[in-house]
Amino acid sequence: MTALKFIKSSFILASLLVILQVFFLNESYAEKINVFRVSDRKAVTFEKMVDEIKKSNLLFVGESHNIAAHHKLQLDVIKRLNELKVPLAVGFEMFTAESQATLNRWTSGTISTDDFIKIYYKNWNFPWPLYKDILLYVRDNKIPSIGLNLLPEITRKVARGGFSSLTKEELKKLPPETGCVVSERYIYFIRRAYSMHGHEGTQFIYFCEAQLLWDQVMARNLLEFHKNNPEKVIVVLTGNGHAWKGGIPEQVRKLSEKTSLIVLLPEVIGNIDADTVTIEDADYILLQ
């Protein structure tokens, strides 16, 4: 085979792979997924999982932000629950609480897509196409959406100088009674959730404080919405490190033991898999 023919063949193969990936992701991703139920370490169907989780107050569906398949799965969970007439709301790590008015305009259809995308990029750095289908679905179905996050400049400041570096004005932007005491248990959780083995010193503690602050604020914002809308099942879309039971769910539990929650994580080989995850980590794993 000549070099030119090899290049042409490689280009055709690469193009075919892209077409197949797009076709696969446009189908219902849930139909392709095997679900591992952690409690009894058994495989169940997607439909069985949905039936088991649909009555919980909070449903955490984790993600790796840059993996499109994880977002397709999140959308399938939302769609199936909506098809079953479960009263839904969706909580987004991708938006701050300060952007709630814009989210309300989006789900009510009173802001254009172009204008909303500008607000999206002010909140989140990952490409719009990764979240586009989810956000269009909540708008088209008028599903209430919640901005969970805090202003990024606050977490960046804590990561650099610790929680004590925040000014009184910055503290006022946080929910009441927010603290940041990092325990040994939380440090262990951070090392495991983020695979940060061997990290020591002040900067690592500051990183833990920033993560804890993130988890606390999102937990409080979720519970505030739940208090005012107790009939809603809230699907929480957030990174795996926050969705893991040691993250936001742990902060929810500390604040409200009566609030029922379920954690659903996608398989990430070497980090989140059926061999290592226990019921203290998650309730279901979606196997690749």
C-alpha positions as CSV (number, residue, x, y, z in Angstrom):
1,M,0.0,0.0,0.0
2,T,1.4,3.4,-1.0
3,A,1.7,6.2,1.6
4,L,-1.1,8.1,-0.1
5,K,-3.5,5.2,0.0
6,F,-2.6,4.5,3.7
7,I,-3.4,8.2,4.6
8,K,-6.7,8.0,2.7
9,S,-7.6,4.7,4.4
10,S,-6.8,6.1,7.8
11,F,-8.8,9.2,7.1
12,I,-11.9,7.1,6.1
13,L,-11.5,4.9,9.1
14,A,-11.3,7.9,11.5
15,S,-14.3,9.5,9.8
16,L,-16.3,6.3,10.2
17,L,-15.4,6.0,13.9
18,V,-16.6,9.6,14.5
19,I,-19.9,8.8,12.6
20,L,-20.4,5.7,14.7
21,Q,-19.8,7.6,17.9
22,V,-22.3,10.3,17.0
23,F,-24.9,7.6,16.0
24,F,-24.3,5.7,19.3
25,L,-24.7,8.8,21.5
26,N,-27.8,9.9,19.7
27,E,-29.5,6.6,20.7
28,S,-30.7,6.1,24.2
29,Y,-27.5,5.6,26.1
30,A,-29.3,3.9,29.0
31,E,-30.3,1.0,26.8
32,K,-26.5,0.3,26.3
33,I,-25.7,0.4,30.0
34,N,-25.4,-2.4,32.5
35,V,-26.3,-1.3,36.0
36,F,-24.4,-2.6,39.1
37,R,-26.4,-2.4,42.3
38,V,-23.9,-1.9,45.1
39,S,-26.1,-3.0,48.0
40,D,-26.3,-6.7,46.9
41,R,-23.5,-6.5,44.2
42,K,-25.9,-7.6,41.5
43,A,-26.6,-6.5,37.9
44,V,-30.0,-4.9,37.3
45,T,-31.6,-3.3,34.3
46,F,-31.8,0.4,33.8
47,E,-35.6,0.3,34.2
48,K,-35.3,-1.7,37.5
49,M,-32.9,1.0,38.8
50,V,-35.2,3.8,37.8
51,D,-38.1,2.1,39.6
52,E,-36.0,1.8,42.7
53,I,-34.7,5.4,42.8
54,K,-37.8,7.3,41.7
55,K,-39.2,8.0,45.2
56,S,-36.0,9.4,46.7
57,N,-35.8,13.2,47.6
58,L,-32.4,13.6,46.0
59,L,-30.8,11.7,43.1
60,F,-27.1,12.4,42.6
61,V,-26.0,11.4,39.0
62,G,-22.3,11.9,38.8
63,E,-20.1,12.7,35.8
64,S,-16.7,13.3,34.4
65,H,-17.3,16.8,33.0
66,N,-15.6,16.2,29.6
67,I,-17.2,12.8,28.8
68,A,-20.2,13.1,26.6
69,A,-21.5,9.6,27.4
70,H,-21.9,10.6,31.0
71,H,-24.2,13.5,30.1
72,K,-26.2,11.3,27.8
73,L,-26.8,9.0,30.7
74,Q,-27.9,11.9,33.0
75,L,-30.3,13.0,30.3
76,D,-31.7,9.4,30.1
77,V,-32.3,9.4,33.8
78,I,-34.2,12.7,33.7
79,K,-36.2,11.7,30.6
80,R,-37.3,8.3,32.1
81,L,-38.4,9.9,35.3
82,N,-40.2,12.6,33.5
83,E,-42.0,10.0,31.3
84,L,-43.1,8.3,34.5
85,K,-44.7,11.6,35.6
86,V,-42.3,11.9,38.6
87,P,-42.4,15.6,39.7
88,L,-38.9,16.7,38.9
89,A,-36.4,19.5,39.4
90,V,-32.7,19.4,38.3
91,G,-29.9,20.8,40.3
92,F,-26.8,22.0,38.4
93,E,-23.3,22.3,39.7
94,M,-22.7,24.2,36.5
95,F,-24.6,27.3,37.6
96,T,-24.2,29.5,40.7
97,A,-27.0,30.4,43.0
98,E,-26.5,34.0,41.7
99,S,-27.6,32.8,38.3
100,Q,-31.0,31.5,39.5
101,A,-33.0,34.3,37.9
102,T,-31.4,33.4,34.5
103,L,-32.2,29.7,35.0
104,N,-35.8,30.6,35.8
105,R,-36.0,32.6,32.6
106,W,-34.5,29.7,30.6
107,T,-37.0,27.1,31.9
108,S,-39.9,29.5,31.4
109,G,-38.7,30.2,27.8
110,T,-38.2,33.9,28.2
111,I,-34.5,34.1,27.3
112,S,-33.1,33.3,23.9
113,T,-30.6,30.4,23.5
114,D,-27.9,32.8,22.3
115,D,-28.3,34.9,25.4
116,F,-28.4,31.9,27.7
117,I,-25.3,30.4,26.3
118,K,-23.4,33.6,27.2
119,I,-24.6,33.2,30.8
120,Y,-23.6,29.5,30.7
121,Y,-20.0,30.4,29.8
122,K,-19.9,32.9,32.6
123,N,-20.7,30.1,34.9
124,W,-18.9,27.1,33.4
125,N,-15.8,26.4,31.3
126,F,-16.7,23.2,29.6
127,P,-18.1,23.3,26.0
128,W,-21.8,24.0,25.7
129,P,-22.5,21.0,23.4
130,L,-21.7,18.7,26.3
131,Y,-24.7,20.0,28.3
132,K,-26.8,21.3,25.4
133,D,-29.3,18.4,25.2
134,I,-29.9,18.4,29.0
135,L,-30.5,22.1,29.2
136,L,-32.8,22.1,26.1
137,Y,-34.8,19.2,27.6
138,V,-35.4,21.0,31.0
139,R,-36.4,24.1,29.1
140,D,-38.7,22.3,26.6
141,N,-40.4,20.4,29.5
142,K,-40.4,23.3,31.9
143,I,-38.5,21.4,34.6
144,P,-37.5,23.7,37.5
145,S,-33.7,24.0,37.6
146,I,-31.5,25.0,40.5
147,G,-28.2,26.8,40.4
148,L,-26.2,25.1,43.2
149,N,-22.7,26.5,43.0
150,L,-21.0,29.4,44.7
151,L,-19.0,32.1,43.0
152,P,-15.8,30.6,41.6
153,E,-13.6,33.5,42.9
154,I,-14.5,32.4,46.5
155,T,-13.4,28.7,46.0
156,R,-10.3,29.8,44.2
157,K,-9.4,32.1,47.1
158,V,-10.0,29.3,49.7
159,A,-7.9,26.9,47.6
160,R,-5.0,29.5,47.7
161,G,-5.3,30.8,51.2
162,G,-7.8,28.7,53.2
163,F,-11.3,29.4,54.5
164,S,-9.9,31.9,57.0
165,S,-8.7,34.2,54.1
166,L,-12.3,35.1,53.2
167,T,-13.5,38.6,54.1
168,K,-16.7,39.4,56.0
169,E,-18.2,40.5,52.7
170,E,-17.3,37.2,51.0
171,L,-18.7,35.2,54.0
172,K,-22.0,37.0,53.6
173,K,-22.3,35.5,50.1
174,L,-22.4,32.0,51.6
175,P,-25.4,30.3,53.2
176,P,-25.8,31.0,56.9
177,E,-23.7,28.9,59.3
178,T,-21.4,27.7,56.6
179,G,-18.1,26.5,58.2
180,C,-15.0,24.7,57.0
181,V,-13.5,22.3,59.5
182,V,-11.8,19.6,57.5
183,S,-11.7,16.2,59.3
184,E,-9.3,13.3,58.8
185,R,-12.3,11.4,57.3
186,Y,-12.9,14.1,54.8
187,I,-9.2,14.2,53.9
188,Y,-9.2,10.5,53.3
189,F,-12.3,10.9,51.1
190,I,-10.6,13.7,49.0
191,R,-7.5,11.5,48.5
192,R,-9.7,8.6,47.3
193,A,-12.3,10.6,45.3
194,Y,-9.7,12.6,43.4
195,S,-6.8,10.1,43.4
196,M,-4.6,12.6,45.2
197,H,-2.2,10.1,46.9
198,G,0.9,11.5,48.6
199,H,-0.3,15.1,48.7
200,E,0.6,16.8,52.0
201,G,1.0,20.2,53.5
202,T,-0.9,23.4,53.8
203,Q,-1.8,23.7,50.1
204,F,-3.5,20.3,50.2
205,I,-5.5,21.3,53.3
206,Y,-6.6,24.4,51.5
207,F,-7.7,22.3,48.6
208,C,-9.7,20.1,51.0
209,E,-11.3,23.3,52.5
210,A,-12.3,24.5,49.1
211,Q,-13.9,21.2,48.2
212,L,-15.7,21.0,51.6
213,L,-17.0,24.6,51.1
214,W,-18.2,23.6,47.6
215,D,-20.0,20.5,49.0
216,Q,-21.5,22.4,52.0
217,V,-22.9,25.3,49.9
218,M,-24.4,22.9,47.3
219,A,-26.0,20.8,50.0
220,R,-27.5,23.8,51.7
221,N,-28.9,25.1,48.4
222,L,-30.4,21.7,47.6
223,L,-32.1,21.5,51.0
224,E,-33.4,25.1,50.8
225,F,-35.1,24.2,47.5
226,H,-36.4,20.9,48.9
227,K,-37.8,22.6,51.9
228,N,-39.9,24.9,49.7
229,N,-40.7,22.2,47.1
230,P,-41.0,18.9,49.1
231,E,-43.0,17.2,46.4
232,K,-40.1,17.4,43.9
233,V,-37.5,14.7,43.2
234,I,-34.3,16.6,42.6
235,V,-31.9,15.1,40.1
236,V,-28.5,16.5,41.0
237,L,-25.9,16.8,38.2
238,T,-22.4,17.3,39.5
239,G,-18.9,15.9,39.2
240,N,-18.2,12.5,40.6
241,G,-16.1,13.9,43.4
242,H,-19.1,15.9,44.7
243,A,-21.7,13.2,43.9
244,W,-19.8,10.5,45.8
245,K,-21.4,9.8,49.2
246,G,-18.5,11.5,51.0
247,G,-19.2,14.7,49.1
248,I,-22.5,16.6,48.9
249,P,-24.5,13.7,50.2
250,E,-22.5,13.6,53.4
251,Q,-23.2,17.3,54.0
252,V,-26.9,16.7,53.3
253,R,-27.0,13.9,55.8
254,K,-25.4,16.1,58.5
255,L,-28.0,18.8,57.9
256,S,-31.1,16.7,57.4
257,E,-31.1,13.0,58.2
258,K,-34.7,12.7,57.0
259,T,-33.8,13.6,53.4
260,S,-33.6,10.4,51.4
261,L,-30.9,10.3,48.7
262,I,-29.4,7.9,46.1
263,V,-26.0,8.1,44.5
264,L,-25.5,7.0,40.9
265,L,-22.0,7.0,39.4
266,P,-20.6,6.2,36.0
267,E,-17.8,3.6,35.9
268,V,-14.4,5.1,35.7
269,I,-11.8,2.3,35.4
270,G,-9.3,2.4,38.2
271,N,-11.3,4.8,40.3
272,I,-15.0,3.9,40.2
273,D,-15.7,0.3,39.5
274,A,-17.6,-2.8,40.7
275,D,-14.5,-4.2,42.3
276,T,-13.7,-1.3,44.6
277,V,-16.9,0.7,45.3
278,T,-18.8,0.0,48.4
279,I,-22.2,1.1,49.7
280,E,-20.4,3.8,51.6
281,D,-19.5,5.3,48.2
282,A,-22.5,4.9,45.9
283,D,-25.7,3.0,45.4
284,Y,-25.4,2.2,41.7
285,I,-22.6,2.1,39.1
286,L,-23.2,2.3,35.4
287,L,-20.8,-0.1,33.7
288,Q,-19.0,0.7,30.5
